[in-house]
Amino acid sequence: MLAWNKRGLVFETARYAVGSWMQHSALTPTPYRIDEETIRVYAGFRDAEGISRIGYVDVRAEDPTAVVGVSAEPVLDIGRGGCFDDNGMILGDVVDAPGGLHMFYVGFQRVARAKFLAFTGLAISTDGGNHFQRMQETPILDRGPGRSTIAAVHSVMRENGRWRLWYVVGDDWEDIHGQPYPRYHIRYVETDDLGAIPREDHVCLLPRGKEYRIGRPRVYRIGGKYVMYFTCGRITGEYFPGFACSDDGIYWERRDESLGISLSSTGWDSRTLCYPALIRQRDKLLMFYNGNDMGVDGFGVAEAGMADEGVTHAFA
């Protein structure tokens, strides 16, 4: 089990905000290495109406608590009125692949008789991640049987020339104290062509016990195995990560006891800890994550030594 040491709140949005589009929050922080000195953390920043746009925060690789740059404007703005992403977006994943840096994102749309719809878009950067251009104004993963309201890609790998996608699907709502909350679970699909993602997929993980939603899967290879960090919501109000292992990335075994991180006694991550995303820095792993109220304050970082666990190889 990796033992995570919290380094604290790194990007406090209220302190570092650079414009009206960045009033609060830094949703689903997703790290990407720019160079040996810099890690770029893409995230969704909310305006005064709660609509999020994707920007970035650059931190020093050797000291990920040190902010060295913030995007002056969104790298990807909301979509055209009436499109699937006209009411904000959050990060799915960022993958370097032929043709440029691929950003998979989740676009939100408000509708009359549901809380929201959320489907997956794709944008590509050809300038190293400073600006992204939508590939199309429609989702690459849209509604289908069993995913009438949510189809949200959150983790992507390129292996043997194929795209491997782990995503969340939602089809209905959980009523909690008179308020609707989305119900969803984690699935997997692979494809040669992002323009023709198959409908046939595999269920990876379902909610259990008092959980009604399990999502934001982040998949990595550590020590020859696939590991997944995800976030679970319970009807009793808890929102906290879980952990699972797999030999092939398709069939998973939950091992939440191996998560290795917990709530703080006070402060920005004392009530909620969610959306962990990892990146390797030399002989350590860094975990960027959100805290209370799904990241309203910004994002923080924790670190774990890889050598102690014998997992110094095969991290992706």
N, C-alpha and C positions, 0 to 999 in steps of 0.2 A: 504494500500500500504506500502510495506517495503521501508524504506529510507536508501539507501546504503551510507556509509561513506568510501571513498577511503583511503587506507593506503599506496598506492604507489607501485612502481616496486619492487618486492621481489627478484626474480631470474633474474639477468642480465647475460645472457648467455656469453657475451664477458668477463665478470669479473670472472665468476665461472667455465668456461669451463675446462674439465678435460682430453680432448683428441681430436684427429682429427675428431672423429665422432660427436663432439659437438662444431661446429664452431659458429653457430648462431641459433636463434629461440628456442622456447619451446612451440610447437603447442598443442592445445586442452588440457590444464592442467586439470587433473582429480584427485581430492583429495580422499584419502583413509586413514582411521584412523589405525595407527599401534598400538598405545596404548594411555593411558591418556596423555602422554607427547608429543607425536609425530604425526604429520599428514604428510603422504607421498603424494607428488603430482607427478603422472606419467605424462609424456609428450613426444612429439616427437621432438628430437633434430637433427638439420640438419648439414651435413658435408659441405665441400667447394663446392660440386657439387649440394647441395640442397636436398640431399637424407636424409630422416629422419629415425632415429632408436629410439626405446622406452627406456627411462631411467627414473630416478626419482630424485626428490629433497625432502629432509626431512626438515620440518620446525617445530618450536616450537608451540605446540597447543595453549598455552596461549598468544603467541606473534607470529602470523603467518608471520611477516615480518623478523623473524630471521631464517636464513638458518643454519641448524645443520649438514647436510650431503648431498652429491651428489654421485650418482652411478658412480663408477669408469669405468664401461663398460655398454653397453646396457643390459637391462634385456631381451630384445627380439631384435635380429638382423634381417636384411633383409633376405628374402627368397632366396631359390636356384634359379639360373638363369633360366628364362622361367616360373617360378611360378608367381602367381597373386600378390605377395608382394615382387618382386625382385627389385623394385625401391623406396622402402620406405614404411612407415606406420605412422598412427596417432592413438591416443587413441579413442576407443569407450567408453567402461565402464569397471569397475573392480568390481566384485561381489563375495562375499564369499558364497560358495554353497557346497553341498556334493561333495567330491572329491578334493577340493582345491580352491584356489583363481582363479576365472575365469576372464581372460582378453579378452574382445571383442575388436578387432582392425580392422582398415581399411587399407588394403594393396593396394599399387599403382603399376601399370604396364604401361610402355610406349609402345605404338603401332604405326604403321606407319601412320594410317590415322585418328587418333583422338588424342586429347591432352593427355589423359590418360584413364585408366580404374581403377575403385575402388570398391573392394568387401570385404566382411567381413570374417575375420579369427577368430579362437579361440585358445588361449594358456592357460595353467594351471600351477600354482605354487603350490608346496607342501612344500616350505620352508619359507612361510610367506610373499612372494612377492619379494624376492631377485632375483630369476631367474624364467623364464617361458619357458615351453616347448610346441611347437605347437602340437595340437591334430591331425592335418593333414596338408598336403601341398596344399590342395585345399580349397576354401571358404566354410563356412557353410551357407552363404547366397550369392548365385551366380546370374548370369544374368537370366532374365526371361522376360515375356511379360511386357512392360512398364518400365523395368529396364535393358536396354541393355548395359549401360555403368557404372552405379553406383547403388550399393545396400549396404549401409553403416549403420550399427547398431551403435547408439550413446548413447542409454540409455536402461538399462535392470533392471527389477525387478523380484524377486521371490515372488509370492503371491499364497497361497493355493496350493503349490507344482507345480505350472506352471510357465513357463518362459513367461514374457511379454516384448516384444521388440518394441522399437520405432526407426525407421530408415529412411534413406533418399534414394529416388530412382531418378535416372536420365536416360534420354533417348535421349537427344539431346543437342545442344549447342546454346548459344546466341552470335552473332557477335557484338562486341563492338569495334569500331575504328579499324576494321580489325583483331581483336584478338578473338579467341573462348573462351568462358567461359561456364562452365557447368550449365545447367538448372536442378533444382531438387526441390522436395517437400517432405513432411513428411508423413509417413505411419506407421501403427501399425499391429502387428501380435502376436499371442500367441501360445504356443506349450508345449507339455509334453516332447518332444525329440528334442534337438538341432541338432541332426543328420537328422531330417526330418521336417524342418520348412515348414509349409503349404504355397502354392502359394496364396491362398485366404487371402486377408488382407483388411485393412480399410484405407481410406484416412483421415488423421488428419487435415492437414493444406496445403493450396495451396498459391502460391504467389499472391499478389494483387497489383493493381495500377502499379507503375513502377518497382516493384520487378520482378526479373526473377529467383531468387533462394531463398529458405528458408530451412535451415538445422541445423545441430548439435543440435538436440533436447535433452534436459536434463530434465527428469521428476522426480518430487518429490511429496510426500504427506505432505501437510501443512494444519493444521486445519481441517482435514477431507476431503479435496479436493485434487485433483491432480493439480499440476501447472507445466507448461513447460516454460523453457527458451530456446530460439533458436536464430539463427542469420540470417539476411536477407541481400541480395545484390540487389542493384538497378542499372538500366542501367545508371543512372547518377553518379555512382561511390560510393555511400554511402554503408557502411558495418557495421551494427549495430544490437544489439539484439532486440528481441520482447518477448512478454509474453502472455501466454494463460492459461485458467482455464478449468477444466473438472470435472464432477461428477464421471465418470467411467474410465477415461484414454483413451477413444476411441473417443468420440465426444467433440470437443474443441471450445471454444469461445476466440477469440483474445481480449486482453486487454492491448495493448502496453502502454497505458497511466499509467499503474500500474508498469512499469518496475523499476522506482525509481533510475536510475543511468543515467549519461550523460557524454559526452566527456569532457575532461579537456581543459582548455584554451590554455595550452602549454604542450609540453613534449611527452612522449612515447605513451600516449593514447589520443592525441588531435585530430587525424584524423580518427581513427578507434577504435572501442571497440567490441570485439567479443568472442565467445565461453565460456560464463560464465558457471561455474560448482560450485555447492554448497556443503557445509558440515556443520553440526551442531557442535558448540563448546559451551557447557553449555547453557547459555541463549541467545546466539547469533548465527547468521548464518554467515558463511564466504563464500565469492564468489571469486574464483580464475578465472582469465580471461586474454585474450591476448589484445594487443593494436595495434598500427600502423603496417601496412603491415603484418597482420595476425600473429603477435607475433614475429617479427624479433628480438626484443630486449630481449624477455623473457616473464615472466608473472608477474602479480600483484595481489593484493588482496583488497577486500572491505569487510566491515562488516555491519550487521544490527541487531538491537535488536529484539528478538522475543516476549518478554513480552509485548511490546507496541502494538503489533498487535493481541494479544490474540491467538497466534499460538505456544504455548510452548509444545504442544503435537502433536503426529502423524506425526513427520517428519521422512522420510525415504530417 
